[in-house]
């Protein structure tokens, strides 16, 4: 289980749900995040670590923004993590 900013929880739920749908699953509202990740892992165990990498980067970026810190390469890092995740899902779903 990841500990993230509460404001990011809906986004993370959306990401998990979208991935399950992209992989051919049918997520229900009552499925927990853990259940969604179990389904994702059952399709391909490489996706959940990529998803967690993206979530951690989003949380880090959010924390920097909240602290009014300058963002140097962090935004690019988030985009690169997102790109790796999308490429992996597209390869599996194809």
C-alpha positions in Angstrom: 0.0 0.0 0.0 1.3 3.4 -0.9 0.9 6.4 1.4 0.1 9.5 -0.8 -1.5 12.9 -0.5 -5.2 12.6 0.0 -5.8 14.9 -2.9 -4.1 12.4 -5.2 -6.3 9.4 -4.1 -9.0 10.0 -6.8 -6.4 10.3 -9.5 -4.7 7.1 -8.4 -8.0 5.3 -8.3 -8.7 6.6 -11.9 -5.3 5.4 -13.1 -5.9 1.9 -11.6 -9.4 1.7 -13.1 -8.2 2.9 -16.5 -5.4 0.3 -16.6 -7.8 -2.5 -15.7 -10.2 -1.4 -18.5 -7.3 -1.2 -20.9 -6.3 -4.7 -20.0 -9.8 -6.0 -20.7 -11.0 -6.1 -17.1 -14.3 -4.9 -15.8 -13.7 -2.9 -12.6 -16.6 -2.3 -10.2 -17.0 0.6 -7.8 -16.7 -1.7 -4.8 -13.3 -3.2 -5.9 -10.6 -2.0 -3.6 -7.3 -0.5 -5.0 -5.6 -3.8 -3.9 -8.1 -5.8 -5.9 -7.6 -3.7 -8.9 -3.8 -4.2 -8.6 -4.3 -7.9 -8.1 -6.1 -8.0 -11.5 -3.4 -5.9 -13.1 -0.7 -8.2 -11.7 -2.5 -11.3 -12.9 -2.3 -9.9 -16.5 1.3 -8.7 -16.2 3.4 -8.3 -13.1 5.5 -5.6 -14.6 2.7 -3.0 -14.7 2.1 -2.4 -10.9 5.7 -1.4 -10.2 5.5 1.1 -13.1 2.2 2.4 -11.7 3.7 2.7 -8.2 6.7 4.6 -9.7 4.3 7.0 -11.3 2.2 7.5 -8.2 5.3 8.1 -6.1 6.6 10.7 -8.6 3.2 12.4 -8.7 3.1 12.6 -4.9 6.7 14.0 -4.9 5.7 16.6 -7.4 2.6 17.5 -5.4 4.7 17.9 -2.3 7.1 20.2 -4.1 4.3 22.3 -5.4 2.8 22.5 -1.9 6.1 23.7 -0.5 6.5 26.2 -3.4 9.8 24.6 -4.4 11.2 25.1 -7.9 10.6 22.2 -10.2 13.8 21.4 -12.2 13.6 18.0 -13.8 10.8 16.5 -11.7 8.1 17.3 -14.3 10.0 15.5 -17.0 10.6 12.6 -14.7 6.9 12.2 -14.1 6.2 12.3 -17.9 8.9 9.7 -18.5 7.3 7.4 -15.8 3.9 7.9 -17.4 5.2 7.2 -20.8 6.9 3.9 -19.7 3.6 2.8 -18.1 1.5 3.6 -21.2 4.0 1.8 -23.5 3.9 -1.3 -21.3 0.1 -1.3 -21.2 -0.3 -0.8 -24.9 2.1 -3.6 -25.6 0.1 -6.0 -23.4 -3.4 -4.8 -24.6 -2.5 -5.0 -28.3 
